[in-house]
């Protein structure tokens, strides 16, 4: 989970049995998007973010294990949890 995501989302996912890591838990703030994308890719982790820089990097050809992106800054933690849990457990897009 990117640093712009509420820490509670990662905590809820972890409590649900999903293997999740976050910038907050790892305390690696301000590492820069390219470094975080590289780390996530090496660990075969999907990035959940509100930061469109990750989408731009993917479109430019950067390797990644997946990116969950929403530009909606008003999405609640509960919404993010629901979307991420659905995608990470089923690989399906929410309806």
Secondary structure as a PSIPRED ss2 file (coil, helix, strand):
# PSIPRED VFORMAT (PSIPRED V4.0)

   1 X C   1.000  0.000  0.000
   2 X C   1.000  0.000  0.000
   3 X C   1.000  0.000  0.000
   4 X C   1.000  0.000  0.000
   5 X C   1.000  0.000  0.000
   6 X C   1.000  0.000  0.000
   7 X H   0.000  1.000  0.000
   8 X H   0.000  1.000  0.000
   9 X H   0.000  1.000  0.000
  10 X H   0.000  1.000  0.000
  11 X H   0.000  1.000  0.000
  12 X H   0.000  1.000  0.000
  13 X H   0.000  1.000  0.000
  14 X H   0.000  1.000  0.000
  15 X H   0.000  1.000  0.000
  16 X C   1.000  0.000  0.000
  17 X C   1.000  0.000  0.000
  18 X C   1.000  0.000  0.000
  19 X C   1.000  0.000  0.000
  20 X C   1.000  0.000  0.000
  21 X C   1.000  0.000  0.000
  22 X C   1.000  0.000  0.000
  23 X H   0.000  1.000  0.000
  24 X H   0.000  1.000  0.000
  25 X H   0.000  1.000  0.000
  26 X H   0.000  1.000  0.000
  27 X C   1.000  0.000  0.000
  28 X C   1.000  0.000  0.000
  29 X C   1.000  0.000  0.000
  30 X C   1.000  0.000  0.000
  31 X C   1.000  0.000  0.000
  32 X C   1.000  0.000  0.000
  33 X H   0.000  1.000  0.000
  34 X H   0.000  1.000  0.000
  35 X H   0.000  1.000  0.000
  36 X H   0.000  1.000  0.000
  37 X H   0.000  1.000  0.000
  38 X H   0.000  1.000  0.000
  39 X H   0.000  1.000  0.000
  40 X H   0.000  1.000  0.000
  41 X H   0.000  1.000  0.000
  42 X H   0.000  1.000  0.000
  43 X C   1.000  0.000  0.000
  44 X C   1.000  0.000  0.000
  45 X C   1.000  0.000  0.000
  46 X C   1.000  0.000  0.000
  47 X E   0.000  0.000  1.000
  48 X E   0.000  0.000  1.000
  49 X E   0.000  0.000  1.000
  50 X C   1.000  0.000  0.000
  51 X C   1.000  0.000  0.000
  52 X C   1.000  0.000  0.000
  53 X H   0.000  1.000  0.000
  54 X H   0.000  1.000  0.000
  55 X H   0.000  1.000  0.000
  56 X H   0.000  1.000  0.000
  57 X H   0.000  1.000  0.000
  58 X H   0.000  1.000  0.000
  59 X H   0.000  1.000  0.000
  60 X C   1.000  0.000  0.000
  61 X C   1.000  0.000  0.000
  62 X C   1.000  0.000  0.000
  63 X C   1.000  0.000  0.000
  64 X C   1.000  0.000  0.000
  65 X C   1.000  0.000  0.000
  66 X C   1.000  0.000  0.000
  67 X E   0.000  0.000  1.000
  68 X E   0.000  0.000  1.000
  69 X E   0.000  0.000  1.000
  70 X C   1.000  0.000  0.000
  71 X C   1.000  0.000  0.000
  72 X C   1.000  0.000  0.000
  73 X C   1.000  0.000  0.000
  74 X C   1.000  0.000  0.000
  75 X C   1.000  0.000  0.000
  76 X C   1.000  0.000  0.000
  77 X H   0.000  1.000  0.000
  78 X H   0.000  1.000  0.000
  79 X H   0.000  1.000  0.000
  80 X H   0.000  1.000  0.000
  81 X H   0.000  1.000  0.000
  82 X H   0.000  1.000  0.000
  83 X H   0.000  1.000  0.000
  84 X H   0.000  1.000  0.000
  85 X H   0.000  1.000  0.000
  86 X H   0.000  1.000  0.000
  87 X H   0.000  1.000  0.000
  88 X H   0.000  1.000  0.000
  89 X H   0.000  1.000  0.000
  90 X H   0.000  1.000  0.000
  91 X C   1.000  0.000  0.000
  92 X C   1.000  0.000  0.000
  93 X C   1.000  0.000  0.000
  94 X C   1.000  0.000  0.000
  95 X C   1.000  0.000  0.000
